[in-house]
Amino acid sequence: MENDLIIFDNVSKFYGEILGVNRVNLSIAPGITSLVGPNGAGKSTLMNLMTGLLRPTRGTVSLLGVPTDSPEALFRKVGYCTQFDSFPRGVTGREFINSFLSVHGYDRKTANMLAETALERVSLLDDADRKVAAYSKGMRQRIRLAQSIAHQPVVMILDEPLNGLDPMVRAETMALFRKLATEGLHLIISSHILHEVDVMSDRVVLVNNGYVVAEGNIHGVRDEMEEHPMQILIRCSDPAKLAAQVFAQDHVVEARLHDDKRGLFIKTKDADRFYLLLNEVVALGEINVETIAPVDDDMSAVYQYLIGSSGGSE
Amino acid sequence: MSTTVSSVEAIPVLPSSWSLWLRQIGAILRLELRKNFLSKRSFLIYLITALPLFPLLILAVVTPPSEEWRDFQKYSIIYSIVYNGLILRTLVFFGCAWIFMNLFRGDLVDRSLHYYFLSAVRREVLVVGKYLSGLITSIVLFGGLTIVAMLLLYLPRFTSQSVRFFLEGQGMVQLLTYAGITVLACIGYGAFFLVVGLFIRNPIIPALLLYGWEWLNFLLPPLLKKISVVHYLNSLVPVPVSQGPFAVIAEPTPAWIAVPSMLVVTAVVLVISAVRIRRMEIHYGSE
């Protein structure tokens, strides 16, 4: 259903002569979608286009059927946690959230209730009445997150929301995102922490130099990269024998014994056919397979193959 | 971080309506008035407002030797000169420039404008809310200044005559007329500086150009005089003062034309601001 989607229809954005993003076509369904790419790739530009902070040079963007140049309708549904680490001067955390809920149009009682809930969700209730200027970086990140979710949007756009958070809060935040996603919300998250993208994302959009280079489920994206055969490590009782059996297959391009002689690295152009073959081998009972582990079927590998470096890590 | 918070009671749906927009304007006003009156930027406004009060306080204690300071009848002329030359053309002008240019430009500099842009509020409503906040701020400060300055000039030396002048004579009418002119000046200059702050990154130059244009208004031919705020305001002054031997004399615009004209021009400028703000993007320079 189209009204359930975030749609980029042939969108380009130029800053004068400089390319922001070019010819972007996306249809994003509910769940967690991660925007991944190096610094300056165009992730924030995509997010700012989704929220009307930027206007496309060409094409159109709509969120759940609402065009981005209708802020009154758009921000009933959308919350955006930006990377801008700035706040109105002199406000406490609670005042910050309350005041912008009032700008949304909520009366004092409803605004207080929504602010309380948002502060509780980001574990900032105890510090809510301190000045934001005195907050640590992680607390400022959380208060921005609270502000973006306070009006209970159904689409949340989060620009590097895990930056500056300590490991415990980071894990809790990811759990919160997963919970919101299971409730049917859209979460668009940009991140350069690839293993976190792996853990929490339903799908990814890889951006590089202003272009969307791949999109979809991580494993689906990986499967489509035929120029990079899938690497699989099989731990088994007789790797040499297994190597002899699989090497005859045309889709297997490399079979290499592990250094400890107890495993076999396979590179195959067709992982599905390889797994079928492995089933047959196991069924014969000649080789005892202990573990099968894809080596490069994750976000880091996809990122490395498509963008060319190992991305970020923390 | 809590993932087990009980879901909030159903929050009310907020359909677009005048009552919603008025509530949003109220919320924007509260935020902006706090900034206008209590932020570090407001220090300059207080300084501008206090500027004529210091000499007037000194004059309240020390009477200058010249003859006209001893003649009560001359005080209406003296105040008119102070009001035209200092309060209206300089302090209200630059005060409004500072207040209204910073309504959006200040938020851009502080990198906090996006919080408004990410709220479910029409940008036209935002323009109205911010403009009204600037208007209230400038009217409170400069309207107050207009009244206090006049009272400070009259009351210390001719107390009983002044009390009669204000309560029984023309004083109250003059006082309210000057205050009304200040309000109109805030409305007109405010709209101009709001739109300048939206279109131009460094609004000081257009402000200085307008300042020069307004000061040279007395030299301009009658048709060009009409393209200025001060021409209409001068037409309303209760005690006209001579503009000097080089002034090009033009018929003053009647109040029934001057006031509506200024309000119409202000409305047009606000519409231009609203159109501009609808198309505005957030860059904050470093992106």
Interface residues (C-beta under 8 A of the other chain):
Chain A: Y15 S44 N48 T51 G52 L53 L54 R55 D69 P71 E72 A73 L74 F75 R76 G79 Y80 T82 F84 S86 F87 P88 R89 G90 S99 F100 S102 V103 H104 G105 Y106 D107 T110 M113 L114 T117 E120 R121 V122 S123 R142 Q147 S148 H151 Q152 V169 E172 T173 A175 L176 K179
Chain B: M1 S2 T3 V5 V8 E9 I11 P12 L14 S16 L20 R23 Q24 G26 A27 I28 R30 L31 K35 L38 S39 K40 D110 R111 S112 H114 Y115 Y116 F117 L118 S119 A120 V121 R122 R123 R278 R279 E281 I282 H283 Y284 E287
